[in-house]
Amino acid sequence: MLRNMSLEVKDMNTKEKRSVDFAMLPFWAKELDSDSILLTNRFGGWAILSKDAYYSILSGQVSSDVRDLLRKSGLAITKENGEVVVERFRSLNQHLFEDVGLHIMVVTTRCNLGCVYCQANSGDYADMDVETCAHIIKFMFDSHRQYITLEFQGGEPLLNWEVVRFATEKAVEWNNGIKNLKIALVTNGTLLDEEKVDFLKRFDVGVCISYDGPKEVHDFNRKYLDGRGTYDDVIKAMGLVRLKRAKLSVITTITRKSLEHAKKIVDAYVDMGFPVLAFRPMSHINILPEVWEEIGYDEDEFFSVYEEVIRYILELNRKGVRIKERMMDNVVKKVLFGVDPHYVDMCSPCGAGRSVLAYMPNGDIYPCDESRMLKDREMFRLGNVKTDTYDKITGSDNVLNMAISSSLDIVDPNNPYIAWTGTCPVYTYVETGSLIGACSMLRFHNRAIDLFFKFYPKYKKEFKGWQKMR
């Protein structure tokens, strides 16, 4: 339900407009249970009310307590909170006011693994050379944003270690402290050794290793090309990174096998001391139907397990265990704290081409990581670093089309969570054949926000504690 109460009213006797000191902003109402109503608005304001309080708003007979709650929550605007409401909206939509911050350099499309869910394998194998790498680094520094991140991906980027070394050294040298530069490496970890880790630590490069949890899950998901499991080598790699005191984070992919061992995955992350678990669904990108039949699941199957994972994590939090789930953490940051976590899939419009760019080994530029993985990716190609300027690329029709097709004001204008959620045109294209529409990721975001509001009354303290976890 969308309802609007104007900031101005017309006096029926004088016919003149007069300002009022309290007015409801347009809002949506959503029933949470038999006793509670959730109100939300476009500015990120929200409150959970009793049905009686909700009906009092509709009737215009609002008590002082409800009135105060509506003001504090940003559902109503007054002379006192106007700037706060605007600032919350700006904070939630910080991505609209910034340039590209994440630059993904795909240094190779080769890999030494044969993971069951591999999305990056598009069938064309290539390595980046140092000339193309240099063009990308110069191109990256043309971003008008002060905070930028260079992220190495593949395939397996360590198969092209010389270019990773070159890019790291030149990025630091050419930046010379002008921008706030971060460098990250996403790797399967199996090719890490002391020399590489020493180099990465020296240049403060963050190492993100794919780790799918306990041995039976990890070795099912992530195998060498000859079929051997990679778990033991990944555990050694993580130990080496920690021993050298380099920056370390981990990421997981959830298959049907993972769902069968969901709590064990949480426990494995806790045992390894990792405070953040990314328990998000797989996409269909580059996964053959017969493979999906073996390792995939439908949305309801995934979400029933996801709900139990979040509940389990919150109960662990109550016992003093420090762990959180990354997607729900994005929801918490947005809904509870009113900040933009710069998670491009949860932006409206999405961050493709505006917050992130991906560079292929030949210098071709794509608006996001997902688009560069497609076999039929030509329609998403923005240009090439050797022939096109930064401003031409970021101002191109393709970037504009990505923004238009991912704007919820077009795709889903009556979504009660429009202030916090987003959709992905690449997912939509893969799933429907069109850029515009609701994709599985949007549905997941909506259900995750539903889950937050379901759990929030019981786990307020635990959710608020997530802000302190890094």
C-alpha positions, 0 to 999 in steps of 0.5 A, spaced: 500 500 500 502 506 498 499 512 501 501 520 501 500 525 506 502 532 503 506 537 507 501 542 505 494 543 507 488 547 504 484 551 509 477 549 507 475 556 509 480 561 506 482 556 500 489 558 502 495 553 503 498 553 510 504 549 512 504 543 517 509 541 522 508 534 521 507 530 515 507 522 513 511 521 507 509 516 502 509 509 504 508 501 503 504 497 509 506 490 509 503 485 514 508 481 518 504 477 522 497 477 526 499 483 530 504 487 526 505 491 520 511 493 517 511 500 514 517 502 509 518 508 505 523 510 499 527 514 503 529 508 508 525 509 513 521 504 517 517 502 523 514 495 526 507 498 528 501 494 532 495 494 527 491 499 532 497 504 531 497 503 523 489 504 523 490 510 527 495 513 521 490 511 516 484 515 520 489 521 521 488 520 529 495 519 531 497 519 538 503 522 541 507 516 542 506 513 535 507 520 532 514 520 535 516 513 532 514 516 525 518 522 526 524 518 529 524 512 524 523 517 518 516 515 516 514 522 517 517 529 516 518 535 520 522 541 521 526 537 526 528 531 522 528 533 514 535 534 514 536 527 517 531 524 512 535 527 506 542 525 509 539 517 510 537 517 503 544 520 500 547 515 505 543 509 502 545 511 495 552 513 496 553 509 489 549 514 485 554 520 487 561 516 486 565 514 480 567 507 479 571 504 485 572 496 483 576 495 477 577 487 476 583 485 472 582 478 469 589 476 468 588 469 465 582 465 463 586 459 464 585 455 471 588 449 474 582 446 477 575 443 474 570 446 479 563 443 479 560 450 479 565 454 475 562 460 471 568 463 469 570 458 464 567 460 457 571 456 453 576 461 450 583 461 454 587 467 454 593 470 458 594 478 459 600 481 457 604 487 460 602 492 455 595 491 456 596 490 463 599 497 463 593 500 459 588 498 464 592 501 470 593 507 467 585 507 465 583 505 472 587 511 475 582 516 470 577 514 475 574 520 478 573 516 485 578 517 490 578 510 493 579 505 488 580 497 488 584 493 483 582 486 484 586 480 480 581 475 478 581 469 473 581 463 471 586 462 476 590 469 476 596 465 479 597 462 473 599 469 470 603 471 476 608 475 472 603 480 470 600 480 477 607 482 480 607 487 474 600 490 475 601 490 483 608 494 482 606 499 477 599 500 480 603 502 487 608 506 483 604 510 478 599 512 484 604 514 488 599 515 494 595 520 490 589 515 491 587 511 496 589 504 493 587 497 495 589 491 491 586 484 492 587 477 489 581 472 488 585 465 488 583 458 489 590 458 493 593 452 490 599 455 487 601 460 493 608 459 496 612 463 500 615 467 495 608 469 492 605 470 499 611 475 501 610 479 495 603 480 497 604 482 504 610 487 502 605 490 497 599 489 502 595 485 497 589 482 500 588 475 499 581 472 498 581 464 497 575 460 495 574 455 501 567 451 501 567 449 508 569 441 511 573 437 507 567 432 504 564 439 501 570 442 499 573 436 495 566 435 492 565 442 489 573 444 488 577 439 484 583 439 480 583 437 473 585 430 474 579 429 479 583 430 486 580 434 491 583 441 493 582 441 501 588 439 504 592 444 499 587 450 500 588 449 508 595 449 507 595 455 503 591 459 508 595 457 514 601 460 510 598 466 509 596 467 516 603 465 518 606 471 514 601 475 517 598 477 510 591 479 509 586 473 508 579 473 507 575 467 504 569 466 499 564 460 498 560 457 493 553 454 495 551 447 491 546 442 493 552 438 497 553 445 501 546 445 503 546 438 506 552 440 510 550 447 511 551 448 519 557 444 518 560 450 513 558 455 519 562 451 524 568 450 519 568 458 518 568 458 526 573 453 527 578 457 522 576 464 525 573 467 519 568 472 521 564 472 515 560 467 511 558 468 504 552 463 504 549 466 497 545 462 491 549 460 485 547 463 478 545 459 472 551 463 468 555 458 464 552 452 468 549 446 463 542 444 465 545 437 466 550 440 471 545 444 474 540 438 475 546 435 479 549 440 483 543 446 483 536 447 487 530 451 486 529 458 490 525 455 495 530 449 497 535 454 498 532 459 502 529 454 507 536 452 508 538 459 508 533 461 514 536 456 518 543 458 517 541 465 519 538 463 525 544 458 527 548 464 526 544 468 531 544 463 536 551 462 536 552 470 536 548 469 543 553 465 545 559 470 544 561 467 537 563 472 532 560 470 525 555 473 520 553 472 513 555 477 508 548 478 504 544 479 511 550 483 513 548 487 507 541 488 509 543 490 516 547 495 514 542 498 509 536 497 513 538 498 520 544 503 519 542 506 513 549 506 509 551 503 502 555 497 503 557 498 495 554 491 494 553 492 486 547 487 486 543 491 491 543 498 488 538 501 484 540 502 479 545 496 479 553 498 480 555 495 473 559 500 469 558 505 474 561 502 481 565 496 477 569 495 471 572 488 469 577 488 464 579 481 460 586 479 458 585 483 451 583 489 454 576 489 453 572 492 458 565 489 461 560 493 466 561 487 471 564 481 473 558 477 471 557 480 464 564 478 462 563 471 464 558 470 459 559 466 452 555 471 449 558 477 452 559 481 446 552 485 447 555 487 454 562 489 451 563 497 453 570 498 449 577 496 450 583 500 454 587 501 448 582 505 444 577 508 448 578 513 454 575 512 461 570 518 460 567 515 453 566 508 456 563 510 463 558 515 459 557 510 454 550 508 452 551 501 454 552 503 461 546 507 461 542 501 458 545 497 464 542 503 469 536 503 466 534 496 466 536 495 473 532 501 476 527 498 480 523 504 479 522 501 472 522 494 474 519 493 480 516 500 482 511 498 488 517 494 491 516 495 499 524 494 499 525 499 494 530 503 498 534 497 500 534 492 494 536 491 487 536 487 481 542 484 476 540 485 468 545 480 467 542 475 471 535 477 468 538 476 461 540 469 463 534 467 466 529 470 461 532 473 455 531 480 457 535 485 460 529 488 464 525 484 469 525 480 476 531 476 476 532 470 482 537 475 485 532 480 486 527 475 489 533 473 494 534 480 496 527 481 498 526 474 501 533 476 505 529 482 507 523 479 509 527 474 514 531 480 517 524 483 519 522 476 521 528 475 526 529 482 528 524 483 534 528 477 537 535 478 535 536 486 535 542 485 540 545 480 535 544 484 529 546 490 532 553 487 534 554 485 527 557 492 526 563 491 530 565 485 526 570 485 520 
